[in-house]
């Protein structure tokens, strides 16, 4: 494993290994996991904020051979190297959206990066009903360019195969391949209440859910088109007033174009369903923010297509670009697959044991379970209808129509 970095030895380590700080400056080391911050949402790694007496700060991230919150659960420390490598690649593609890395230490499975202290996790900002006008444009640019420029449509066949060989990432991708597609794969022993148990059992008894989650898992596992983030939920998207930063890329692997979009949109289903059950806002506030969520979903997918097409027209290999209908077929598959991954990830997350912090804006336990139910019903309907989807507006219609029926039946 090498050196275990902690509050006691990090100052010496940083001053000896890097030139980031003056040798005579006094450094403050903060273990981020020890902070009483309800917006800290990670389980796996060890993160430290290093601050000098002038206020300059960086983040040190170390991978250890176990999950931070479960000491007995082992993990391959090579995930740290892969995270660094994928951040380096993505920084060359869309540097505005990736934290800058200042130092890499392969021996001790650690790297030091930019402290995005002026950014907040999107998940919690959406719980506060905040809006970010450029979010859809920025996240779609990140996804589309990252996808295209790590695909074989742009790279040489040799370079693309090199990425496939380098980013196998067996242990980390195994977690997502199971946790996002298989019932009760993650079981931490949390006792779900009886109502939650009932709706969990109902959704997993539906044959279409059993079938479509496994079909989506098959695509997620076997379609190695591009270098994906692998865990692009809204706590891994940091937002400021005018920009985003994408973090926590240790689940990275070569997967389908649809992987990150599907996983990202699942979080918007959570946010929308939670909003429908909130009691701390007026009807008009709820309606306005619901409109914002749905518009962001639509604009994210539409802008993805727009950006991907621009990359395609500029840089795709002629063998692909000259064939009529080829790009359109990629887009059709992308929508169908994204919807399946979205619905699978959302159902598994909302039926699992881990707390779904998107629902913490709801105080009433009954309404919290209603929000869970709404997530499941929307995703159940997506599985039934996605074959007929011609565009992202069809998903919006599914969300709105399912919500109207659900709210009408439940008398809200």
N, C-alpha and C positions, 0 to 999 in steps of 0.2 A: 504494500500500500504506500510506503514512503512516509513522509512527514504528515502528521495530523495537525492541521492548522487550527488555532483557536485564539481567544482573546489575549492569551499570554505571550504567544510567540509571533503573531502576525506582524507587529511593528518591526521587529528585527528582520523577519523574512522579507518584507517589502523593501526595506532600506538596503538590504544586502543584495537582493536579486534584481531590483529595478531602480530607475532614476526618476520615479514619479514624484517623490517628495524630497525636500531638502533634508540632508542627514541630521541637521540640528533641530528640525521641527518636531513638535510634540504631537503624536498621533493618538486619536481616540478610535478604539475598535468597538463596533457595535454588532453583536450577533443578532441578525434580523429576526430570527425565530424567537428570540427572547423578548422582543418588543410586544407591548400590549396594543396590538393593532389589528382590529377586526378585518382589515382589508388585506392582511397577509394570508395568502391562499395556496401555499406550497407544502408538499409532504416529503419530498425526496432528498434534496441537497442541502448543503450548508452554505449560507450566504452571510457575508460580513460587509458592513459599510466601514470604510477607512476614511477618517476625516483629519485633516491637519489643522493647525491653530489659525490658519487664514480662511478656513471654511471650504477648502478644496476637498472633494471626496470622490472615491471610486468604490466599486463593488468587487469583492473577491468571492469567487464561487468555487467550491471544492466538491468533488464527487468522492464519496466513501463507499466501501463495498457493502453497504446496507442502506435501507430507506431511513431517513432521519426520524420519522415518527414511529417506525417499527424496527427496533435495533436488530431483531432476529431475521428480518427479511433481507436476503443477499441480492446484490446487483453488481453487474460488471462495471468497473470503474472506467472502462474505455469510453463510456457514454460522454465523459467530459471532453475527450479529444474530438469525438464526432460532433459534439455541439459547437466546439470552437471551429472546426472545419466547415460546418454548414453555415455558421455565422460569417465566416470569411468569404465563402462563395456568394452568399446572399448580399453581403455588403458591396461586392463588386457589381452586383446587378441593380440593387436599389438601396444605396447606402443611407439614404435619409431615414429609412425605417428600421435600421438595425443598430443596436448600441455598438459604439466603437470599442474594439478590444486593444488593450495596451500591453498585455503580457500573457504568455502561455507557458505553462510548466507541465510537460508531459509526465515527468518523473513522479510528481506529487499530485497529478490529476486535478490541476487548478488553473484557472485563468482570472485575469483582472480586466474589468471592463468599465465603460462609462456608467456613472450613477445617474439614472434617469429620475432624479429626485423631484423634478418639476412635473412629472407625469403621474397619473393615477390609473389603476386597473379599470378597464372599460366596464367590467361586470358591476362594480360598485358605483360607478358614476351613473350607469343606467338605472340602478336601484334608486338613485336620487333623482331620477327623471331628468337628467341632464342631456343636452343635445350637442352633437358635434357635426357641424355642417359638411365637413370634408371627409368624414370617416369612410363613407362608401367609396369615394374616389380613391382614397389612400390605401385602404385594405385591398381593394380590387387590383390596384396597380401592383402592390406587393405580391399578391397571389399569382396574377397573370404573368408577370415578368419572371418571377421565380420559377413558375411552372415551365414556361416556354424555353427559357435559356438554360435549363438543366435537362431538357428533353432531347431526344434523338432527331427531332425535327430541326434543331439548330446545331447540336453538337455532332462531332464525328462519331461514327459507330464505336470506334475504339474508346473515345473519351466517355461516351455514355455507358459503355460496359465497365469502364473504370469506376464510375460513380456507383454502379450497381454492386461491384465487388467491394468497394470501400465502405458503403453505407448499408451493410446487412443489418447491423444493430439488433441482433437476435432477441436479447432479453427485453429491451425497451419496447420494441414493436410488438412483442408477444403480449405485453401488458395491455396495449390498446386493442390489439386484434381480439382479445378476449373480453376486456372490460367494456368495450363499446358495442359488442355484438352478442354476448352470451349472458343469459339470465343468471343472476346471483354469482357471477364469477368473482366479484369483489365482495367478500363477506367479512366484515370486521366485528360481527357479533352485536351490532346495534339493534335493539328491539324496536321494530316498526309497530306503530299502533294498529289496532284491528282493522280500521277502515283502510289504511294504507295497504295492509296485507291483502285485503279483499280485492282492491283494484289492481294490485300487482298480479295476483293469481288470474284475474279475469283477462288482462291484456295478454299474458303469456299463454293462455289457453287458445287464443285466436290462431288458427292455422296459418293465416296470411302473415302474421307477425313472425311466427316461427320460421316460415319459408323465406320471407323477404330479408330478415336480418342475416340469415346465413348466406343468401345470395349476395348481399352487400358485403359481407365479410370476405367472401371469395374474391370479389373485385379488389377490395382493400388489400388483401394479402398477396395477390398474384399479378396485379397489373402495375408493372414497374416503369411508369412513363417518365417520372420526373422526381426531383428531390423535394419531398414534402416536409412540412414542419412536424406533423404527426400528432400534435396536441394543441391545436389552435383554438382554444376556448377564450372567452373574453377576459379572463384574468391574465392571460398571456399577451393581451393587446393593451399596451399602456397608451394613454391619451393625454394630450395637452390641449390648449385652446386651438392650436393650429397644426398639430402633427401627431403621428403615432410612432411607437417603437414596439417591435415584436421581440419577445423574450422567450426563454425556456425552450430551447430547440433540441433537447437531448433525446427526444423520441424520433428524431429525423431518420428517414429511410427513403428508398426509391419506391414510390407508390403511384396511385392514379392521380390524374389532374384533379379529380373530384374530391379527394380526401380532405383537404384543408377547408374547402368551401362548405362541404357537408357538415364537418365538425363545428365550424364557425357558426353556421346558420342554426344549428341545434340550440345554441345559446340564446338566439333571438326568439325561438319558440318558448324557452323558459321565461324570458323577460316579458313576452307578450302575455303568456298565461298568468304569470304573477300579477301583472298590471290589472288584468280583468277581475282579480279577487281582492285588490287593495281597498282599504277603507280610509286611508289617510289622504285621499285626494278627491276632488269634486268630479262629477260626471264629465264636465267639459274638459277638465285637465286629463282625465283618463282617456277620453276620446282623442284629444290632441296628441298625446304621447303615443297612443296606439297607432295613429296615423304616421308619426315619425318612425316608429319601429318598422312598420310595413314598407314605408318608402325606402328606408335604409336597406332592407332585404332586397327590394326590387332594384335599387340603384347599384347595389354591390354586384349583383349578378350581371346586370346590363353593362356596367362599366368593365367587368371582367371580360365579357365578350368583346367589347370595343378595344380594350388594350391588347388582348390576345390577338385579335385580327390585325392590329397595327404591327405587332411583333412579327406575325406570320407574313404579312405583305412585304415587310422590310427584310427579314432575315431567315425565313424558312427555306429549306433546300428546294431547289427547283423540281426535283423528282416528285415532291409532295404538292408544292404550290401550284404546279401547272395542271393538276388533275381536278376537273370540275366536280364539286360536291364533296371533296375530301374534308375540307375544313368544316363544312356544315355537318358532316357526320361526326366529327370530333365534338362539336358543340351539342349535338343531340345526345350523344353518350354522356357528356359532361353533366347535362341537366338531369337525366334519368339517374345516373349514379350518385350525384350530389344529394338528390332527394332521398335516395335509399340510405346513404350513410348518415344524413341528417336525422332521419326518423329512427334509425337503429341506435345511434348514439344517444339521442334524446330519451328514448324508451329505457335503455339500459341505465342511464344516469338517474332518471327520475324513479325507477323501481329499485335502485340499489340502496346500500346501507349508508354510504357517505352522505353527510349533510349537503343539501343543495342550497348553497348560499344565495342563489338568485331569489329564493322564496322567503328570505329572512325579512323582507319588507312587509310580510303578512303576519299579523300577531295571532289571529284566530286559527287554532289547529285544524278546525273543520274546513275553513276556507283554504288553508295551505294544502289540504288533501284534495280539495276541489281543483286547485291549480295543477296539482300533479295529474289528476284525472283528465283535465283539459289538454295537457301536454300529450298524454297517451292517446286521447281520441283524435287529436289533430294528426298525429303521426300514423295512427291506424288508418285514417282516411287518406293520407298521402300514399301509403302503400297500396291502397285500393285504386287510386286515381293517377299515379305518376306515369303510367304507361301512356296515358292520353295527353299528358302535359305538352303543350306546344311552346311554352315560354314561362318565365318566372311569374307572370301575372296569374297563372293557373294555381300556383302555390298560394298566392295572396288570397285568391278566392276560396281555396280550401280552408285556410286559417279563419277567414271572416265568417264563412258559412257555418263551419263547425262550431265556432264560438257562439254565434247567434242561437243555434239550436240548443247548445249546452246551457247557456245562460237562461234561455226561455224555460227549459225543463226544470232548472234548479231555482227559478224564481228570483234571480238577482236583478 
